[in-house]
Amino acid sequence: MSQKRIKALRSNKAENKAAGKDWVAGTGSNFSYRRSIKANWKFLLSVSVGIVLIFFNALNGDFVSDDYATIPHNPLVANLGVGFKGLNSTNIVKSLIAFVLGVKEFYYHLTSVVFFIVICWLAFLAIEKLFGNRWLSRLTVLIFAVMPIHVEAVSWISGLPYLFIAFYSLLVLLMMIEFLEKGNTKWLAGAVITFFLAFRADVPRIFAVFPLIFLYIIAWGNQEVKRRFWKILPYLLVVAVVGVIWGWQKITQRVNVVNSGYNSSESIFYDPFFQYPTGIAKYLQLFWAPFDLTLYHTMYVFPEWLNWSIILSFLSLMIYFWFRDKRVGFALSFILVTLLPSMSPVKVSWLVAERYAFFPSLGFALFLAIIINELGKVAKLAAPTLLISLLVFYSVRIYFRNDDWSTNHKLWVNTCQVSPNSHNAWNNIGDDYDKLKDYENAIKGFSQSIAVKPNYADAYHNRANIFFKTGRLDLAREGYNIALNFSPSLYQTYLSLIQIDLIERKMDLAIDHVNKLLNLQPENSQAWYAAGLVMAQSGRKEEAIDALRRSLTFDPNNRVAAELLGNVERN
């Protein structure tokens, strides 16, 4: 490097220090990822060991909640052809683990922990690349590694997509910065490929990388960087538009599912004057004081005026520090722009969920790191005291939160305790008691779910299932009918009613229920089997044979239908 260039860099460093800012020595051709890892590998290895230790009690956790449907109850989970279809990274990993190592919880948990470690390494490189400050990078990663809000994404196997989004987003950001600084199109090609993989893993959240690139340009882009950015901007806009069009069907399907049946409301939109102040205030509280961690966040205890005060203060500080200290401005902006894709005004997701905040929490970790770094310049004892206190408190909180996720029962007990006004939580704990054959507590769980949400059809159906199992057929029939009143498309409820009709020999009612079931599910093998069974017991042999043959047409492997068909034909 020429002496003139060295002097210019030193001058730039002195100017930034005088302004109370860290020198961006990491940018441009001066930064080397290899040299950074070589210089910091002991620190990064120590962080990795620490992560393994604080998440050690999560490694033997059970499958919980959504894990069941996608892994142990999924007969195709080990089918690599199905796993690789669509190039969804989460499905690929789940399929590979099942195929190579078997359907064992430990390997899925270990994968998530290792992946979290990789993300921490990438986060360190990104911060050092942007800020050129090794200590700030180390502080940021130390705090990020122990934030309790991460447990939902790391310790819950179904949280894996949110790890992928953070991983891909960091890769795309770093690759785009390399392209904008150096002009080498291999970085642009890598960013495009990575963006595609991220898009296949999760439709909306990877789009946060576009404003992140823009923030980088505002903060640190020189004329050459800006020239390259404006040159490729039309192509980036095309990618964004194509992505929205491509994912539109999936988005609309999600909107219909979330806003139909007992979830329906007057509008598919959140009230923005409630959503954004409440959501941002809650996320900031969970970052800083993660006491009320839960799968379903439904308890928003801050008064409206306080939520508005928090969001207005947050936005004011974000704008102020873009002029005062871009490091802080970037950190606060990072939180906002990476949260926004999860805070769509259309009701396609929860108002607040800890897994949504996994990647945004990196911005909060950076914010705290800057505070501690600056505090150390004026109060040398206060800075390490604050840091150690945070690390110890957060680590202990992670340990106990991991225990909440260790079994399905502990998860729902905790969720009901923290979110007692969640109808989903009470319904799920009722379901868990059902699996444990604790039917009285199952009824209590479903009844509490109904008390919280009186039009919740699933809870009526599930409670009726318990009444059926315990021989209280009159209460079971009443519960099933109420469920259908609120959600007429619950075909499983018709199947249950048909069982009661046959037990009570109410054949006319059974036939009526069969006809309604077939109208809902005309290509369902189970529905046609139920029709064949009812017709057979009603003495309508030909109709029974026809129904059972239709059942086998839709599912040739339906052994129960095949056996019944043989019996009807012989008799």
C-alpha positions, 0 to 999 in steps of 0.5 A: 500500500502506498505511503499516501494511502496509509496517511489518508487512512490514518487521517480518516481514523483520527477524524472519526475518533475525534468525532466520537466514532470508530474508524471503519478500517474494515471496509475496502481492500484492507479487510480480510476475512481470513486474517480476521478469523486467524487473529480472533479464532481463540475468542470465537472458539471460546464463544463457541464452547460457551454456546455449547455449554449454555445450550447443553441442556437443550440437546436432549430435549424432546420433539415439541409442538410443530416438530411432531407434524414435520418430523416424527409423524411425517412418513416422508421425512427421510425421503431425500427426493421430497426433502430436496423438492423446492430447495427449502433449506429447512426441509433439506436439513431435516430430511438429511438428518433423518436419512443419515442419522435417523429421527432422533431429537439429539441430532436435530438439536445439535444441528441448530446449536452448531448453526447458531455458532456459525451465525455468531462467527458470521456476525463477528465478521460482519461487525468487524467489516463494517466498523473496523473495531475488534473490541466492538465486534467481540462485545457484540458477539458476546452479548448476541450469543447469550440473549435469552430471546434466542432460545425459541429459534435455537432450542426448538427444532421448528425454529430452524428457518429463523436461523437460516434467515439470519445466516443467509441475510448476513451472507447476502449483506457481506457479499453485496458489500464486497461487490459494491466495494470491489466491483467483482461480479462473483460476489454479486453472483454469490449474493443472488444465489444466496438470496434465492436459497433464503427466499425458498426458506422463508418468503418475506424476511430476506427482503430486509437485506435490501434496506440493510444494504441501503443503510450501509451505503448511507453510512459508509458508501464512497462515490464508487460504491454509490455508483455501483449501487445505482447501476444495479438498483433497477435489477434489485427492484426487479428481483424484489418485484419478481419475489413478491409475485412468486411468493404471492400465492403462498402469502395469500394462502397464509392470509386465508388460513390465518383469517378464516373460521374462528380466526376471522375478524372484520378485517385482515389488517392489524390496526397499525396504531396498536400493532407497531407501538405495542409490537416494538415496545414488547420486542425492546422489553424482551431484548433487555428484560426477557422475563416473560418468554413464552411461545404465545405472546398475548399479555401486553401489559404496558399502557398505550401511552407508554407504548407510544412513548417507547416507539417515538423515543426509539424512532427519535433516537434512531434519527438523531444518532444517524447525525450524531453517531452512525454506529448507534443509528445503524444499530437501531435501524438494524433492529427496525428494518429486520423486524418489519417483515415480521410485522406485516399489517396483514394478519399473516403472523403473530403480533409478537414472537421470539423467533421473529426477533432472532436476527433483529436482536443482533442490532440490539446486541450491537447497541448494547456493545456500543454503550459498554464500549463507550462506558469503558472510556469514562468508567473503566470499572462500570463497563466490565461490571455491566457486561459480566452482569448481563452475561451471567443473567442472560446465561442463567435465563437461557438455562431455565428457558431451555428447560421449558422447551425440554418436553411438550408438557413443560412447554405448555405449562409455561405458556399457560402460566405466562400467557393465561389469556391464550386460547391456543395455549390452553387448547394445547395443554388440553391436548397434552393431557389427553396424550398423558391420559389425564382426561379430567385435566384435559377437559379443564384445559379445553374448557379454559380455552373455550372460556378465553375464546368462546367461538374456538371450534377446535377446543369444542371438538377436542373436549368432545373427543375426551367426552367420547373416550370417557363414554359421555356420548351426550356431551360429546355429541353436543360438543361436536355440534357446537364445533360445527356451528362455529366451523362447518368445514371441520370434516373430522367432526363429522367422522366423530359424529358418525361414530356416535350415530353408529353406537346409538344406532341412529342410522338416518342421522349417520347417513345425513352426516355421511352426505355432509362429510362427502360434500366437504371431502369428496376425494377423501378415502377416510370419508368414503370408508365411513360412508361404506361402513354406514351403508353396510350397517344400514343393510344397503350392500350395493351402496356400501360396496360402491363407497368402499371401492371409491375409498380404495380408489383414493387410497389403495393402501387403506387396509381397513377399507379393503377388509370391510369391502371383502366382508361385505362382498362375501356376505 
